[in-house]
Amino acid sequence: MTQERIIIEGVVEGMKFSKTMTVALDPETESIEDAIIRFFNSQVHSFEELAVSRGWKESYWTYPLEDGLAL
C-alpha cells in the first residue's frame, strides 16, 4: 500500500471548493481514481460519476504542487 496526496476541486451549490486529502492504494490493483471512489465509500465506476452523485460541478482531481517547484 502507498499513500498519495491529492486535491479535489469543483463547485457545489454555487460555491467553489478545494479539498486536500490522502488516499491509500495498492498501485498494482487499483488506480488513484479507484482509491478516491473507495475513500468516499461509493459504488460508482468513475470519478465523473462520483462527482455527479455528490453534486459536484466542474470538478477534477489533481496532485498538489510540491514545495519548491518553480513554474
C-alpha positions as a Markdown table, in Angstrom:
| # | Residue | x | y | z |
|---|---|---|---|---|
| 1 | Met | 0.0 | 0.0 | 0.0 |
| 2 | Thr | 1.1 | 3.5 | -0.8 |
| 3 | Gln | -0.4 | 6.9 | 0.0 |
| 4 | Glu | -0.9 | 9.7 | -2.4 |
| 5 | Arg | -1.8 | 13.3 | -1.6 |
| 6 | Ile | -4.4 | 14.7 | -4.0 |
| 7 | Ile | -6.6 | 17.8 | -4.3 |
| 8 | Ile | -10.2 | 17.7 | -5.4 |
| 9 | Glu | -11.6 | 21.0 | -6.7 |
| 10 | Gly | -15.0 | 21.9 | -8.0 |
| 11 | Val | -18.3 | 23.7 | -7.4 |
| 12 | Val | -21.1 | 22.6 | -5.1 |
| 13 | Glu | -24.3 | 24.6 | -4.6 |
| 14 | Gly | -22.7 | 27.5 | -6.4 |
| 15 | Met | -19.6 | 27.7 | -4.2 |
| 16 | Lys | -16.1 | 26.7 | -5.2 |
| 17 | Phe | -14.4 | 24.1 | -3.0 |
| 18 | Ser | -10.9 | 22.6 | -2.7 |
| 19 | Lys | -10.2 | 19.5 | -0.6 |
| 20 | Thr | -6.8 | 18.2 | 0.0 |
| 21 | Met | -6.7 | 14.5 | 1.0 |
| 22 | Thr | -4.5 | 11.5 | 1.3 |
| 23 | Val | -5.7 | 8.3 | -0.2 |
| 24 | Ala | -4.2 | 4.8 | 0.4 |
| 25 | Leu | -4.0 | 2.5 | -2.6 |
| 26 | Asp | -2.3 | -0.6 | -3.9 |
| 27 | Pro | -0.9 | 0.6 | -7.2 |
| 28 | Glu | -0.8 | -2.9 | -8.5 |
| 29 | Thr | -4.5 | -3.5 | -8.1 |
| 30 | Glu | -6.2 | -0.1 | -8.3 |
| 31 | Ser | -5.9 | 3.4 | -9.8 |
| 32 | Ile | -5.9 | 6.6 | -7.8 |
| 33 | Glu | -9.5 | 7.2 | -9.1 |
| 34 | Asp | -10.5 | 3.8 | -7.7 |
| 35 | Ala | -8.9 | 4.8 | -4.3 |
| 36 | Ile | -10.8 | 8.2 | -4.4 |
| 37 | Ile | -14.1 | 6.3 | -5.0 |
| 38 | Arg | -13.3 | 3.9 | -2.2 |
| 39 | Phe | -12.5 | 6.8 | 0.1 |
| 40 | Phe | -16.0 | 8.2 | -0.4 |
| 41 | Asn | -17.4 | 4.7 | 0.1 |
| 42 | Ser | -19.2 | 4.8 | -3.3 |
| 43 | Gln | -20.2 | 2.1 | -5.8 |
| 44 | Val | -19.8 | 4.3 | -8.9 |
| 45 | His | -17.4 | 3.4 | -11.7 |
| 46 | Ser | -15.6 | 6.7 | -12.4 |
| 47 | Phe | -14.6 | 10.0 | -10.8 |
| 48 | Glu | -17.1 | 11.7 | -13.1 |
| 49 | Glu | -19.9 | 9.5 | -11.7 |
| 50 | Leu | -18.7 | 10.2 | -8.2 |
| 51 | Ala | -18.9 | 14.0 | -8.9 |
| 52 | Val | -22.4 | 13.7 | -10.2 |
| 53 | Ser | -23.6 | 11.6 | -7.3 |
| 54 | Arg | -22.1 | 14.1 | -4.8 |
| 55 | Gly | -23.5 | 17.2 | -6.6 |
| 56 | Trp | -20.0 | 18.5 | -7.7 |
| 57 | Lys | -19.8 | 20.5 | -10.8 |
| 58 | Glu | -16.7 | 21.4 | -12.9 |
| 59 | Ser | -14.8 | 19.0 | -10.6 |
| 60 | Tyr | -11.5 | 17.4 | -11.1 |
| 61 | Trp | -8.7 | 15.8 | -9.0 |
| 62 | Thr | -5.0 | 16.6 | -9.3 |
| 63 | Tyr | -1.7 | 16.3 | -7.5 |
| 64 | Pro | -0.7 | 19.3 | -5.3 |
| 65 | Leu | 2.4 | 21.3 | -6.4 |
| 66 | Glu | 5.4 | 20.3 | -4.5 |
| 67 | Asp | 7.1 | 22.8 | -2.3 |
| 68 | Gly | 10.0 | 24.5 | -4.1 |
| 69 | Leu | 8.7 | 23.6 | -7.6 |
| 70 | Ala | 9.2 | 26.6 | -9.9 |
| 71 | Leu | 6.7 | 27.3 | -12.7 |
